[in-house]
Amino acid sequence: MFGIVRPCRHRLSARMRTEWMAHLCGLCLALRADHGQFSRVATNYDGLIISVLVEAQSRRPQDADHADRTDRWRRTAGPCPLRGMRTASVARGEGARLAAAVSLVLASAKVRDHVADGDGVLARRPVAAAARRVAAGWDRAGARTGAELGFDTSVLVEAVDRQQEIETALTRRHAFAGDVADAGSSGSAVGGGGSGASLLLVTEPTETATAAAFAHTAVLAGSAGNQEPLAEAGRLFGRLAHLLDAVEDLTADEEAGAWNPVAVTGADLADVRRLCDDAVHGVRLALRDVDFVDGKLAHILLGHELKRSVDRVFGTTCAHGHGHAHGSGAGPGQHPNQSPWITRDPTGPPPPPRPPSRRRGLVAGCALWSGLCCTGQVCCKNPYEDPWSGEPREGWCHKCADCCDCCNCDCCNCCGGGEGGEGGGDGGCCDGCDCGCDCGC
């Protein structure tokens, strides 16, 4: 399952864990209900934020009792292997359906991208043709559901098409700039704005797509005044998602010779880190202007977990979000030209390079992932083999067991609210109380 916002269960109170899982399962079941069983492979951590935002802005009928208000947004789902064959209360309604439509259209874009790159078995023509048919079907299905909700998914499709055009143009520009540099010219390889400007050019289509999706949550919730700040938050969220995905995939893309915006633009990782930090700050500022009815979970995901996602990807401290690693020089075991944001263990030499893993294609990986889910291995086995990369992964029941013990930085007590902070009871700062949280939103 992909996505940049992956909250650790130890950082969430029991109530917030239940709410988060309700939206995740609601997205998965909305995909099945509207688009068929196979479409559930498009379930992702970031897509559920759409469902969270719709519910966070929606007014509850004041004359309805608690049970009626709960029934409007929740239903009881049957047993699922990923929940240990337990039933659960899951999100339902327009928010979950919009999240499903957006996730499906963006998943179809990822399929076409893998086909274009010839990844794994998708390099074979019959498999590539089948994958294109699946992607086209997902596009139509997402557009159909989007239309029922008043959301035009063509803005997402157009953004994906524009993304490919920008990547092609940027590759040609930098290839030409490299030829000029080889000839002894002092011209810029970036072409007029530096690596940061080129990176923002690459992320623009993603920003446009996520801005439209975030803004439409205000329409569904009947809170038109929230459209502008949510569009801004969505734009910066899209930028952040694109940049973090690029940094995470940088090494693998370089080994495979695949297109990566950080590598193509020659951007320094410290500059990419600054862009990510600015985006996190911008999201927090935008959230200040959003009128939430119950914004607790939205506050956690967009006000805190985004920062932790940046820390996780860049390897700084323990992702507690209190600050950055200090200093600008390379640490022990680092190459002198390596960004200080990418850290290594100072107690020993750098680890030897890992042998390249055999990567499965999208279709084969999805098939194996389905098998792992149906047998409960994704949840309970530790470790299990990643269906795409083959790398060992922790089962969800074991994941993050030591996430709050990685250093003596009180990373589970960021606001001083309640015992254990966010991971304590329902009184922690990220449970939405006014306990002095300094995130600015």
C-alpha angles and dihedrals in degrees: 000000000000134000139105099240105076109154116203112238090228091062094053127075117238092259094049091047089054092048093048093049090047090059094043093051090041091057092049093049093044088056090052094045097048103029111020138263098291092055089071088084085076091068109124140170096242096049092064089064087075090059091045092052094050092051093042091058100040120109116232117223105258094210094055122092122239094264092053092048090049093048090055092062104025141050133178113255125203127250117303129187090229089060094046090262091298127137118241144185107254135187119261139172136059095329094058091044093051090048089051094049093049092045092050095051092047091046089054087054090054090051092053090047091054090048092051090050092047093231116186115314089357087080086075113088099226092050092045091051091051091048091051090053090051091049092049090050091051090050091054093044093049091048091051094052092042091054090052088055095044094252120130106216091190087090087064094047092047090050091053092050091048089050091060091049092051093049092051093048093046092050091053092046094052093043088055091045089051091053090050091050091050088054090058101261120147093214121132118265089211097060109234110331112046128250092297092058091049092049091051089050089056095047096047097093092050090048091052093050096048092043090057093048094048092047093052091059086070090053093052091046093050092241103123092168090067096059097090099048092042091050088054092047090048092049092054092042089056091050091050094047092051095048096045091048089052093050093047092051097040098102095042092046092050091051092048095041090239125153114270123172094217092052096042095050093041090229118174113240090232089059091048089050091053091051090051093049091049090051092051090050091048092052090052092050091049092051090059089069096049117102103220124186091200110359100165098114093037088053091053097047100041101025100045115006094057089061091049090050090057092048091048095051095045093042096233119157113313099311093260091135099230095123147305132290108273126237132039104234126098114268128227112304093015128124108249090239094048117111113257087228090072103070134189133198106283092206096074148009120294113280118258115261114271117243111256110269123227106252121208122218123252097265096045091045092050091050092051091044090055090053092049090050095047091051093045094240094127088059104035111020119092111221112009127173116261106245093223108031100024091229120139114263133189118245114248092247089058100036119118094007090145099029093114096044099057095104144352095264101109089241091170094052102058097146104025092241116142129335109311092010109231093001094052129077128313091290098075121118094251090056086075105259126136097253100135102277106178099203091108098234 
